[in-house]
Amino acid sequence: MSVPQRTRLADELSRRLAAAIRGAQLYAPGHPLVRRSILSLLDTLALVHQSAASVAVGIVGEDLVVGEVPVARAAETMGELMRRLQHIGIERIVIDRGVQEDEIAQLVDAIASGEGRDAAASLGRLPHLRVGRLEMEQQVSANSGDIATFRRLYHDAVRVSGDLWDGARTEGSPDTRAARDMVDSLAQAVTQNRTALLSLTALKNYDNYTFTHMVNVSILTMGQARGVGIDGNRLREFGMAALMHDIGKVQTPNEILNKPGALTQEEFTILKRHPVDGAEILRKTPEMPTLAPVVAFEHHLRADGTGYPVAVRSTLNLGTMMAGIADVYDAMRSQRVYHATFPTDRILAVLQGNDGMQFDQHLVRRFVQLVGIYPVGNLVRLDSGEIAVVLKAYAPDPYRPQVRILLGADRQPLPQPLDLNLWETEEERRRSIEAPVDAAEYGIDPLIHL
């Protein structure tokens, strides 16, 4: 669908929704005019769903956004729609393909009556509707308030991942709806400001490694997918599959998962069951994207046929290859009971190792361009002795990103932080990165400088 077509449908959908809500405010439920407006809204949704399995209507910053298209706010009806949604605490509505008239009628009535806060739970049980708050901003500018918004989104995602894990362990399957809501927010954040969200994956929370790893692999996979032009519902499927890649470990004994030393051959044999267990769990989970069990089964297989379990086909899924790169990268850079964190250049050497046969090297090169040798949000020491935070990766030379120098060689704060593009500074000011450093050692929160 062309951009003009998407814009026209987004505008029409928002107007139809506003008209249906306005009609429900003026007339009793079941009135012919109310039903007519709901049917008109359904007709427009059907057109939108021809090219997308779901569409989100949400408030992002000061805009009403349909899908990824901001709607013109000139019309007073749009302003009224936004005010009503904000008043009742609904900031996002996701409508899936196949939505029925009675579901739309319940949604419109809840918004029109002003009972959205109380109705959110019941609306959330409808099969084709998801209602909730949008935990992100459309854009992130260089101030701590925006980064704080992304932090909340990230920490909420980690919390939800813990709930998903517990649900899979105790009930046999994760809560697909909760996972989709969370991935929806992450996917929109990746689309709007990929760099800012990727920087949050560098946060270290060793107590919740399992859950932060789930979120990090999802974000890193969607970051890769977005970089090759994947968006919309397909991007969310990649994010969901990556989020669930390790879910089979709920059936692995904790003493094996958390063992501080090397696993015995018998213990490793038990651990290697988790891809099959994960695929089986996800295959039986209602409304789970078909990509999810594929990635769960394949994520420890490599392009050259090595890995586990036994390969069932010669070519790995693209989602699997991206999630596999993200999985190895995040596992190696995270400090665990049994190993310290590895520097990025060592991790990338592993991804490029074995003559480049285990991982698709085209995808690895793109991944290096995405995260850089020194990822955004990391604190580094320059060869001058100064301490700086990485602001932006530079794809042509990943060793020379854009940085902001915060401390001088004497470790004292600079009166005014200095921004430098390490790839283009004048000879007399030229600097290079010597090594990454631990931000906690310097009492600096690098993310507030993004």
MIKEVO-942444 format. One record per residue (C-alpha): x, y, z; residue in three letters. Coordinates in steps of 0.5 Angstrom, whole numbers, padded with zeros to 4 digits, always signed. Layout:
BEGIN
XYZALA...
//
This chain:
BEGIN
+0000+0000+0000MET+0003+0007-0002SER+0004+0012+0003VAL-0002+0017+0001PRO-0006+0011+0001GLN-0004+0009+0008ARG-0005+0017+0010THR-0012+0017+0007ARG-0014+0010+0011LEU-0011+0013+0017ALA-0015+0019+0017ASP-0021+0016+0015GLU-0021+0011+0021LEU-0020+0016+0026SER-0026+0020+0023ARG-0030+0014+0023ARG-0028+0012+0030LEU-0029+0019+0033ALA-0036+0019+0029ALA-0038+0013+0032ALA-0036+0015+0039ILE-0040+0022+0038ARG-0046+0018+0036GLY-0046+0013+0042ALA-0046+0019+0046GLN-0052+0022+0043LEU-0056+0016+0042TYR-0058+0010+0046ALA-0055+0003+0045PRO-0058+0000+0039GLY-0060+0006+0036HIS-0060+0005+0028PRO-0055+0011+0027LEU-0050+0008+0032VAL-0050+0002+0029ARG-0049+0005+0022ARG-0043+0009+0025SER-0040+0002+0028ILE-0041-0001+0021LEU-0038+0004+0017SER-0032+0004+0022LEU-0032-0004+0021LEU-0032-0003+0013ASP-0026+0002+0014THR-0022-0003+0019LEU-0023-0008+0013ALA-0020-0004+0008LEU-0014-0003+0013VAL-0014-0010+0015HIS-0013-0012+0008GLN-0005-0010+0008SER-0004-0011+0016ALA-0006-0016+0021ALA-0007-0011+0026SER-0008-0004+0027VAL-0006+0001+0033ALA-0009+0007+0034VAL-0006+0011+0040GLY-0003+0017+0043ILE+0004+0019+0042VAL+0006+0025+0045GLY+0001+0030+0042GLU-0001+0026+0036ASP-0006+0021+0035LEU-0003+0016+0031VAL-0006+0010+0027VAL-0001+0005+0025GLY+0005+0009+0024GLU+0002+0015+0021VAL+0000+0021+0025PRO-0007+0024+0024VAL-0008+0031+0022ALA-0010+0035+0028ARG-0014+0041+0025ALA-0021+0038+0026ALA-0024+0039+0033GLU-0027+0032+0033THR-0019+0029+0033MET-0018+0034+0039GLY-0024+0031+0042GLU-0023+0024+0041LEU-0016+0025+0044MET-0018+0028+0050ARG-0023+0023+0051ARG-0018+0017+0051LEU-0014+0021+0055GLN-0019+0022+0060HIS-0021+0015+0061ILE-0014+0013+0061GLY-0014+0009+0054ILE-0008+0011+0050GLU-0007+0005+0045ARG-0012+0001+0042ILE-0010-0005+0038VAL-0015-0008+0033ILE-0014-0015+0030ASP-0016-0017+0023ARG-0023-0021+0024GLY-0026-0016+0029VAL-0033-0017+0030GLN-0039-0012+0031GLU-0040-0013+0038ASP-0033-0012+0040GLU-0033-0005+0036ILE-0040-0004+0040ALA-0037-0005+0047GLN-0031-0001+0045LEU-0035+0005+0043VAL-0040+0005+0049ASP-0034+0004+0054ALA-0030+0010+0051ILE-0037+0014+0050ALA-0039+0013+0057SER-0033+0015+0060GLY-0032+0008+0063GLU-0026+0006+0060GLY-0022+0005+0066ARG-0027+0000+0069ASP-0028-0003+0062ALA-0021-0004+0060ALA-0020-0011+0063ALA-0027-0013+0060SER-0025-0010+0053LEU-0018-0014+0054GLY-0021-0020+0054ARG-0024-0019+0047LEU-0021-0024+0042PRO-0019-0018+0037HIS-0018-0012+0041LEU-0013-0010+0046ARG-0013-0004+0050VAL-0008-0001+0054GLY-0003+0005+0056ARG+0003+0007+0051LEU+0009+0006+0055GLU+0013+0010+0050MET+0014+0017+0047GLU+0014+0018+0039GLN+0021+0021+0039GLN+0027+0021+0044VAL+0031+0028+0044SER+0037+0029+0048ALA+0034+0030+0055ASN+0033+0025+0061SER+0026+0026+0061GLY+0025+0022+0055ASP+0031+0017+0057ILE+0026+0016+0063ALA+0020+0014+0059THR+0024+0009+0055PHE+0027+0006+0062ARG+0020+0005+0064ARG+0018+0002+0058LEU+0024-0003+0058TYR+0023-0005+0066HIS+0016-0006+0065ASP+0018-0011+0059ALA+0023-0014+0064VAL+0017-0015+0069ARG+0012-0018+0064VAL+0017-0023+0061SER+0018-0025+0069GLY+0010-0026+0069ASP+0011-0030+0062LEU+0016-0034+0064TRP+0012-0036+0071ASP+0006-0037+0067GLY+0010-0042+0062ALA+0012-0046+0068ARG+0006-0046+0072THR+0001-0047+0067GLU+0004-0050+0061GLY+0004-0044+0056SER+0006-0036+0057PRO+0000-0031+0056ASP+0000-0029+0049THR-0004-0023+0050ARG+0001-0020+0055ALA+0007-0021+0051ALA+0004-0018+0045ARG+0002-0012+0048ASP+0009-0011+0051MET+0012-0013+0044VAL+0007-0008+0041ASP+0010-0002+0045SER+0018-0005+0044LEU+0016-0005+0036ALA+0014+0002+0036GLN+0020+0004+0040ALA+0025+0001+0036VAL+0021+0004+0030THR+0021+0011+0033GLN+0028+0011+0036ASN+0032+0005+0035ARG+0038+0008+0038THR+0036+0010+0044ALA+0032+0003+0046LEU+0038-0001+0044LEU+0042+0003+0049SER+0038+0000+0054LEU+0040-0007+0053THR+0047-0005+0056ALA+0043-0004+0063LEU+0046-0010+0067LYS+0041-0013+0072ASN+0045-0020+0074TYR+0039-0022+0079ASP+0034-0022+0073ASN+0039-0024+0067TYR+0033-0029+0064THR+0028-0024+0064PHE+0033-0018+0061THR+0036-0023+0056HIS+0029-0025+0053MET+0028-0017+0053VAL+0035-0016+0050ASN+0034-0021+0045VAL+0027-0019+0042SER+0030-0011+0042ILE+0036-0013+0038LEU+0033-0018+0033THR+0028-0012+0032MET+0033-0007+0031GLY+0036-0012+0026GLN+0030-0013+0022ALA+0028-0006+0022ARG+0035-0005+0019GLY+0033-0009+0013VAL+0026-0006+0012GLY+0022-0011+0016ILE+0016-0007+0020ASP+0009-0007+0022GLY+0006-0014+0024ASN+0012-0018+0021ARG+0017-0014+0026LEU+0012-0015+0032ARG+0013-0023+0030GLU+0020-0023+0030PHE+0020-0019+0036GLY+0015-0024+0039MET+0019-0030+0037ALA+0026-0027+0039ALA+0022-0026+0046LEU+0020-0033+0047MET+0027-0036+0044HIS+0029-0039+0051ASP+0022-0041+0054ILE+0023-0048+0053GLY+0028-0047+0059LYS+0022-0047+0064VAL+0023-0055+0064GLN+0030-0055+0065THR+0032-0056+0073PRO+0034-0049+0076ASN+0041-0053+0079GLU+0043-0054+0071ILE+0041-0047+0069LEU+0044-0043+0075ASN+0050-0048+0076LYS+0056-0044+0077PRO+0061-0049+0074GLY+0062-0053+0068ALA+0056-0057+0066LEU+0057-0065+0066THR+0056-0068+0059GLN+0049-0071+0062GLU+0047-0064+0065GLU+0049-0061+0058PHE+0045-0067+0055THR+0039-0064+0059ILE+0040-0057+0057LEU+0040-0058+0050LYS+0033-0061+0050ARG+0030-0054+0051HIS+0029-0052+0044PRO+0025-0058+0043VAL+0021-0056+0049ASP+0020-0049+0047GLY+0018-0051+0040ALA+0013-0055+0043GLU+0010-0050+0049ILE+0009-0045+0043LEU+0006-0049+0038ARG+0001-0051+0043LYS+0000-0044+0046THR-0006-0040+0043PRO-0005-0034+0038GLU+0002-0035+0038MET+0006-0033+0031PRO+0008-0039+0027THR+0015-0036+0027LEU+0016-0037+0035ALA+0016-0044+0035PRO+0021-0044+0029VAL+0026-0040+0032VAL+0025-0043+0039ALA+0027-0050+0035PHE+0033-0047+0031GLU+0036-0042+0035HIS+0042-0046+0037HIS+0043-0049+0030LEU+0048-0045+0026ARG+0048-0044+0018ALA+0054-0049+0017ASP+0049-0055+0020GLY+0053-0055+0027THR+0049-0054+0034GLY+0043-0057+0037TYR+0038-0060+0036PRO+0039-0064+0029VAL+0037-0060+0023ALA+0031-0061+0020VAL+0032-0057+0014ARG+0038-0054+0010SER+0037-0047+0011THR+0035-0043+0017LEU+0029-0038+0018ASN+0031-0031+0017LEU+0028-0029+0024GLY+0032-0035+0027THR+0039-0032+0024MET+0038-0025+0027MET+0035-0028+0034ALA+0042-0033+0034GLY+0046-0027+0033ILE+0043-0023+0038ALA+0043-0029+0043ASP+0050-0030+0043VAL+0052-0023+0043TYR+0047-0021+0049ASP+0050-0028+0053ALA+0057-0026+0052MET+0057-0019+0054ARG+0053-0020+0060SER+0056-0022+0067GLN+0054-0029+0069ARG+0056-0033+0075VAL+0060-0037+0071TYR+0063-0032+0067HIS+0065-0025+0066ALA+0063-0020+0061THR+0066-0020+0054PHE+0068-0014+0050PRO+0064-0013+0044THR+0070-0014+0039ASP+0071-0021+0043ARG+0064-0022+0042ILE+0064-0020+0034LEU+0070-0024+0033ALA+0066-0030+0036VAL+0060-0029+0031LEU+0065-0028+0025GLN+0069-0034+0027GLY+0070-0041+0024ASN+0071-0038+0017ASP+0065-0034+0018GLY+0061-0041+0017MET+0057-0041+0023GLN+0053-0034+0022PHE+0051-0031+0016ASP+0056-0026+0015GLN+0052-0021+0011HIS+0047-0021+0018LEU+0054-0020+0022VAL+0056-0014+0018ARG+0050-0011+0019ARG+0049-0012+0026PHE+0056-0009+0027VAL+0054-0003+0024GLN+0048-0003+0028LEU+0051-0004+0035VAL+0058-0002+0033GLY+0064-0004+0037ILE+0063+0001+0042TYR+0055+0001+0043PRO+0051+0007+0044VAL+0051+0008+0052GLY+0057+0005+0054ASN+0062+0009+0057LEU+0069+0009+0054VAL+0077+0011+0056ARG+0080+0015+0050LEU+0088+0014+0049ASP+0088+0021+0052SER+0086+0019+0059GLY+0079+0022+0058GLU+0072+0019+0060ILE+0067+0019+0055ALA+0060+0016+0053VAL+0058+0013+0046VAL+0053+0017+0043LEU+0052+0014+0036LYS+0056+0009+0032ALA+0059+0010+0025TYR+0058+0005+0020ALA+0064+0006+0016PRO+0069+0005+0022ASP+0065+0002+0028PRO+0072+0003+0032TYR+0071+0011+0031ARG+0064+0013+0034PRO+0061+0020+0036GLN+0063+0021+0043VAL+0061+0026+0049ARG+0067+0027+0053ILE+0065+0028+0061LEU+0071+0027+0065LEU+0078+0030+0063GLY+0085+0026+0064ALA+0085+0028+0071ASP+0078+0024+0072ARG+0075+0031+0074GLN+0068+0033+0070PRO+0069+0038+0064LEU+0066+0045+0065PRO+0063+0044+0059GLN+0062+0036+0056PRO+0065+0036+0049LEU+0062+0032+0043ASP+0067+0029+0038LEU+0066+0025+0032ASN+0072+0021+0033LEU+0072+0019+0025TRP+0073+0026+0023GLU+0077+0030+0028THR+0082+0035+0027GLU+0089+0032+0027GLU+0091+0036+0033GLU+0085+0034+0037ARG+0085+0027+0034ARG+0083+0021+0040ARG+0081+0014+0039SER+0078+0009+0044ILE+0083+0005+0049GLU+0078+0001+0052ALA+0071+0001+0055PRO+0070+0002+0062VAL+0065+0001+0068ASP+0060+0007+0069ALA+0059+0005+0076ALA+0066+0006+0078GLU+0066+0013+0076TYR+0059+0014+0078GLY+0056+0016+0072ILE+0049+0014+0069ASP+0051+0014+0061PRO+0044+0014+0059LEU+0042+0021+0061ILE+0047+0024+0056HIS+0043+0021+0050LEU
//
